[in-house]
Amino acid sequence: MSIARQLFDVVVAGVLAFVILLVGSVLAPELAQTLAIIVACGFYFSRYPWGSQDGSAINDRIDDLYDSYLPF
């Protein structure tokens, strides 16, 4: 994985956390920040699991999507 793709995954995780935070602040204001962090971390660490370098089928599909739309 290139550093540019990892940075893009961090941006995607941040946007995902922001959306969860906005929606969660209306539905469950006490849990919104915690849910946003859990979902963003879950996304990022599912893409780059500790101790494992083999990708799953979902990660391969995400990489194929990146290849078709991103220049890096």
C-alpha positions in Angstrom: 0.0 0.0 0.0 1.2 3.4 -0.8 1.3 6.2 1.7 -1.1 8.2 -0.5 -3.7 5.5 -0.2 -3.3 5.2 3.5 -3.7 9.0 3.8 -6.9 8.7 1.6 -8.2 6.0 4.0 -7.6 8.4 6.9 -9.6 11.1 5.1 -12.4 8.6 4.4 -12.4 7.5 8.1 -12.5 11.2 9.1 -15.5 11.9 6.8 -17.2 8.8 8.1 -16.6 9.9 11.7 -18.0 13.4 10.9 -21.2 12.0 9.3 -21.7 9.6 12.3 -21.1 12.5 14.6 -23.6 14.7 12.9 -26.3 12.0 12.8 -25.5 10.7 16.2 -25.7 14.2 17.8 -29.3 14.3 16.9 -30.2 10.7 17.8 -27.9 10.0 20.8 -25.9 13.1 21.8 -24.2 11.4 24.8 -22.8 8.6 22.5 -22.2 10.5 19.3 -18.4 11.1 19.7 -17.8 7.6 21.0 -19.7 6.0 18.1 -17.9 8.2 15.5 -14.5 7.2 16.9 -15.4 3.5 17.0 -16.7 3.5 13.4 -13.7 5.4 12.0 -11.2 3.3 13.8 -13.1 0.1 12.8 -12.9 1.2 9.1 -9.2 2.1 9.2 -8.1 -1.0 11.1 -10.2 -3.3 9.0 -8.2 -1.9 6.0 -4.9 -2.3 7.7 -5.2 -5.1 10.4 -2.3 -5.5 12.8 -0.2 -8.6 12.2 -1.7 -9.5 8.9 -0.6 -8.4 5.4 -3.1 -10.4 3.4 -6.1 -8.5 2.2 -9.6 -9.9 2.2 -12.1 -9.8 -0.6 -13.6 -6.5 0.6 -10.2 -4.8 0.8 -9.5 -6.0 -2.8 -12.7 -4.5 -4.0 -11.9 -1.2 -2.2 -8.4 -1.2 -3.8 -10.0 -1.9 -7.3 -12.3 1.1 -6.7 -9.3 3.3 -5.8 -7.5 2.1 -8.9 -10.4 3.1 -11.1 -10.9 6.6 -9.6 -7.7 7.8 -8.0 -4.5 8.7 -9.8 -2.1 7.2 -7.1 
